[in-house]
Amino acid sequence: MVNLLTTKLTFDLADWIRDWFKCGDKNPSIDECVKFVERLLEDYKLSDSDKRIIESE
């Protein structure tokens, strides 16, 4: 399976996390990050490998 966490997607996630932090003064949970990425990718279900990459960001 091709890893869909492209550089653009990674930057989009980082921007979203920064915006989240500005609004709530805390970082989103891993689950909230995963949901954000899944919404961007529509019907793609993240693999365990994808989730580990998000967690390490």
C-alpha positions as CSV (number, residue, x, y, z in Angstrom):
1,M,0.0,0.0,0.0
2,V,1.3,3.4,-0.9
3,N,1.8,5.8,2.0
4,L,-0.6,8.7,1.4
5,L,1.0,11.0,4.0
6,T,2.6,13.3,1.4
7,T,4.6,16.4,2.3
8,K,1.6,18.6,1.5
9,L,-0.7,16.6,3.8
10,T,1.9,16.7,6.5
11,F,2.1,20.5,6.2
12,D,-1.7,20.8,6.2
13,L,-1.8,18.8,9.4
14,A,0.9,20.9,11.0
15,D,-1.0,24.1,10.1
16,W,-4.2,22.7,11.5
17,I,-2.5,21.7,14.8
18,R,-1.0,25.3,15.1
19,D,-4.5,26.8,14.5
20,W,-6.0,24.4,17.0
21,F,-3.4,25.4,19.6
22,K,-4.1,29.1,19.0
23,C,-7.8,28.6,19.6
24,G,-7.6,26.4,22.7
25,D,-4.1,26.8,24.0
26,K,-3.5,23.0,23.8
27,N,-2.7,20.5,21.1
28,P,-5.3,18.2,19.7
29,S,-5.3,14.6,20.6
30,I,-3.9,11.9,18.3
31,D,-7.5,10.8,17.6
32,E,-8.5,14.3,16.6
33,C,-5.4,14.5,14.3
34,V,-6.3,11.2,12.7
35,K,-9.9,12.3,12.1
36,F,-8.6,15.5,10.4
37,V,-6.4,13.5,8.1
38,E,-9.2,11.1,7.3
39,R,-11.5,14.0,6.4
40,L,-8.8,15.3,4.0
41,L,-8.4,12.0,2.4
42,E,-12.2,11.3,2.3
43,D,-12.8,7.6,2.2
44,Y,-9.2,6.4,2.8
45,K,-8.7,4.6,6.1
46,L,-5.4,5.3,7.7
47,S,-3.1,2.3,8.3
48,D,-1.3,1.7,11.6
49,S,1.8,3.0,9.9
50,D,0.1,6.2,8.9
51,K,-1.1,6.7,12.5
52,R,2.4,6.2,13.8
53,I,3.7,8.9,11.4
54,I,1.0,11.3,12.6
55,E,1.8,10.6,16.2
56,S,5.5,11.3,15.6
57,E,4.9,14.7,14.0
